[in-house]
Amino acid sequence: MAAAASLLHVRPAVVVLDLDGTTLDADHKLAPATAAALRRASKAVRLIFATGRPTWDVQPFVDALGEPVTCVLFNGACAATLRPHTAPVKRFLEPLGGERAAQAYRAAIECGGAVSLVLPTRSVGVATNAKHRAQLAVLDRKAGSAQDVVADGAPYVCEAIKVLALSDDQAATASSVRLPDGLDVVEAEVHVEFVSKGVDKATALRKVLGDEMLRTATVAMGDGHNDAAMLRAAHVGVATANATEAAKTAAAAVSAWTNEGLCVARELDALLGLPRRSRLQRWRDAYAEERRKYAAAHPGAANKWLHAVLSPVEWVAFLAVLRTWSRAAVWALQACVCLGTAAARPPSTLWLPPPPPA
């Protein structure tokens, strides 16, 4: 039986998918069967791609799907909504910053291999010999796009979102690198990458979904070191059969299939076979999303305490509405929503309509 479906009684509201090593095959292509499963799933659950790839390397997969997809990019430094054949709509973008980017660049140079600077709109490779150029060529084949190659990356460092140090032994490089303060190193397939400390897929997903939705209604699937935090944070984390030990340890379950064995397609189809979420669960999901928006708009401590106090009262009102649909219960729910959201939304938008009938 599929790993994710065996741990759930109903469909999740959200499914988060890593790309390389998980959704894509060994040639970093989207298999037709996987694409078909993604299209079926997009009609029943919210799909999110969470990847280390930059925007321009994910856009072709969204174009092939023909469906808009929310994407966590650059290993958590950016989130954007990608639509087929349309410019992306960024939700947030967190570059390394001048001094931190310079430190990451110096640390990458000390690793001895080629360096790739990932910028907001392109990548710039730094190569000083034939071996470096060969390493960059391998990275280009994996990504499916070519980067500009220069001998000195210093003029581009200030724009960097992350810095890649290409290596023939990623584990040894990651363990031996001298890491400056404020930076983390992440081991990947053909390189290690330097990112800001605290920037990862799990942190980005909390911004996109909110902590409640991530913890209670999300399935995440991945295979690499950079997926471990996401797999731990999700309600159900599933590692592919080809995953690293770090990912398998972090996950709640390990799938029987690899990315070559259409793991994502099989797991998604099994999730779609589960009963759909109840009216109460879907209403809870809707209000969790609203609370995420309010918290993002008003991050003050008073707002957080207000929602913490009102949350159990809202639940009582939800149950009363669902069981009786009485006028008093509806007004009680309306009052809770108004109290919790008046500071964040105009009065005309306070009321959330009930979810569609099951």
N, C-alpha and C positions, 0 to 999 in steps of 0.2 A: 504494500500500500504506500501511497505517496506520503512523505515525511510530514509535510505541513498539515495535510488534511487529517492525518491520524491524531493530531493534537488539538483539533478544533471540532466544535459541534455545529457552527454556522460559518458562512463565508466571512472573511475579513472585509473591512471597509477599504483597506489600502494594501497593495502589494508593491514592495520596493525591490528592484532588481539591479544587481551589479551587471555590467556588460561583459568585459573581457574575462574569460574563464567560467562564466556563468550563463549569460544569455547568448553570447556569440560562440561559434564553434572554434576549433583549433586554428582555423585560418582567419579568425576575427571577422567572420561573415555572419549575417543573420539568416539562418536556415529557413526555407519556406514553411516548414511545419511550425517552427517557433513563431514566425511572423503571423501565421494564421491563428495560433493560440493567443498571441498578444491581442489581436483584433477582437477575438471572441471575449477575452477577459475584460477588455476596455469598456465593454457594454454593461458589465456587472460590478466591477470594482474600479477603484482609482489606481492607475499604474504610475509609478515613479521610477525613473532610471537614476541610479546613484553610481557615479563612475569617476575615475581619475581623469578621464578624457576631457579635453576642452570642448567648447561649444561647437566649433567647426568640424570636429571629428565625430560628434553625435548626430548632427543635423541630417546626414545621409540616411541614418537608420529611421529617424522620424519621417523623412520624406518617403521612405519605402513603406512604412506602416500606413501612411495617409491619415494619421490621427495625432492631435496635439498631445504632448506628454510633458509633465513637469519633470525637470531634471536637476539633480544635484551634481554639480560639475567640479572639476579641478580638485577632487577628493574632499569636497566640502567647503571650498573657498567661495563658491558661487552657487546660486540657484536661479533657474530661469524656466520659463515656459517656452518650449520649442513647438512650432507649428509647421506643417509641411510647406516647404518652398516659401517661407516667410521669415522675416528677421525675428530673432528671439526677443522675448520680453524678459529682461533681467529683474529678479526680485531682490537680490543683493549680490555684492561682489566685494571681496576682502583681499586686496593685494598684500604682499608681504610688507611693503613700506620700505623707504629708502635704506636706513641703516641695517635693518634685518635682512633685506634682500642682498645687500652687499656682503653681509656675514655668510649668508647661504651660498652665495656665488664663490666666495673664497674657500669655504668648506668643500664645495663640489669640485673645484679645481684641484684641491689637495688630494682628492680621491684618485687622480691620475688618468681618468678616462675622459671621454668627450662630455660636454656639458650642454644641456638644453634649457633655455630660458623660456618658460611658458608665459606669454603676455596676454592681455585681454583679447586680442584679435588675431594673433599668430604666434608661432614658435620660432625661436632663433637658436640654431645650433652653433656651438663653439668647438672648432676642430683645428688642431695645429699639425696633424700628421695623418698618414693614410689609415692607421688603425682607428683614430677618432672618427674619420669620415665613414669608415665601414660600420662602426657602432651606430652612428646617426642614421645610416641607410637601413639598418635593422629596425630601428625605432620607427622610421618613416613607413616601412612595409607593414609593421604592426598597426600603426595608426591609420594608414590608408591615405595619408597626405604628406606632402613634402614641406620641410621647413627651410628657411633661409640659413645659410652656413657662413659664418664669419670667423676670423682668427681671434678677435677680441670682443667679448660680450659686455664689457664695461659700459658702453653707451646705452645699453638696453636694460641694465639691471634694475633701475629705479621703477620700471613698469611691471616687474615680474610678479606673478601670482604664486608661482612655485618654481623651484629650481631642481632639475634632474641631473644626477651624476650617473652616467652610463658605466656599467661594470659587468665583467664576466662572472663574478661571484657576488651576487647581491647580498647574501647573508653575511659574508665576511666583511663587506664594505660597510653595511649598516651597523655591525657590532664594533668596528674599529674606528669609525669616523669620530672626530672631535667635534662635539655638537655645541654650538654657541647657545647662550641663554636665550630663551624665547622661541626656540626652534625645535621641531620634532623631525625625525627621519622615518620614512615609510619605505619598507621593502616592496619592490614590484617585480614584474616579470623579467625585464632586461635592464633595470636601473634601480637606484634608490632616489627618493625625492625629499627635498627639504620644504617643509610647510610651517606656518606659524603654529606654535604650541596651542592646543585646544581647538584647532581647526581639523575636523574630521567629518565623516558622513553622518554620524549620529548627531553631532551638534547642529549640522545643517538641517537634518530632518526635524529636529525639535523646533527650529525656526519655521519650517515649511508646514508641519503638521500640528505642532503643539505637543507637549509632553504626554498629555492624557491620551490623545489619539495614537501616538506612537506606542505607548505602553499597553493599550487595551484593545486595539483594533487593527494592528498592522502586522503583516508577514513580510520578513525581509529575507532575501536569498543572496548569498555571495560565496566567494571562494578564496579570497586573499587576506593578507595581513591587514590591508586597508579596510577590510569589511568587518573586522572583529568587533569594533566598537558598535557598529550598526546592528550586528547580529545579537549582541548582548542587550541593546536598548529596546529592540522591537518586542512586541508581544510574543511572537514566535519567530525565532531566527533559524534558518535552514542553510546548512553548508552543502555544497555539491559534493559528490563522491570524489572528485578530483581536487578538493580544497586543501589548503595548507593545514597543518596541525593547529595553528593559531586560530584559524576560522572554525575548524571543527570543535575545538575546545570552547569557543565562545558561543556556538550555536546550541539551540535546544534540541535539534535533531539533525541527522546527516542523511541526505537523500541517497537512494539506491542508484541514482543515475549521475553520469558526468555531463559536462556541457556538450560533449560529442554525442552522448546518448539522449539528447533532447530533454535534459533535466527540466528546464523551465517550462517547456510545452506540457510535459507529463504532470508536473506539479500544479500548473495553472488549471489544467482540465480537471484534476482531482478536486481542487478548491471550488470550481464552478459546479461540481456535483453535490456540494454541501447545501443544506437549506439556506435560503437567503436570510439576511438579518431581520429580526423582528421589528415591528413598528417602534417599540420602545428603544431598541438599540439604534435604529436609524435616527430617531429624534435625539437621542443622546449624542450621536456622532455630529449632528448638525449644531447642537449647542456647544459641543467641545470646540468645533471650528470657530464659532462666534466668540467664545471665550479667548481663543488664541488671538483673534484679531484685536479684541479689546486690550488684552495684556500687552500686545505689541504696540498699540497706540498709546497706552497709558501704563508704563512700567513701574509706576510708583508703588511704594509699600502699602499705602492705604487701599489702592485698588485691588491688590492681591488679597488683603485681609477681607475685603468686602465679598469677593467671590468665594473665598474659603468658608465664610460664614453662611452665605446664601446657598451654597451648593446642596447641602442636605435638604434645605427647605424646598429648593427647586425639584429635587427628586420626589418628595412627597406630592408636590403639585403635579408632576408628570404622571405619577401612578394614578392619582385621582382623576385626571383628565382622561387617561386611557381606559379606566374602568367605568367611569360614570358619564363622562362628557357633560357634566352638569354645569350650569351657568356659574355657580360659585367656584367650582374647581378651575374653570377657564380663567375667571378673574383673578384667582389666587396665583396661577401661573403667570398671567400677564403682569401682576404686581411685582413678582420676583424678578422677572426679566427687566422690567422698567427700572427697578432699584439697582440692579447689577449693571445696567448698560447705559443709563441716561447720560453719564459723563462722556461716553465714547461715541454715541450715535444720535442723530437727530430723531425727534419723537416719531416722525412718520415711518421710520425704519425699525422701530423697536420690536415689533411683533414678527416672530418667525412663523410662517405657515406650517401646519403639520406635514409630515412626510406623505408621499403618495401611498394609497392603499396597497397592501401586500397582494 
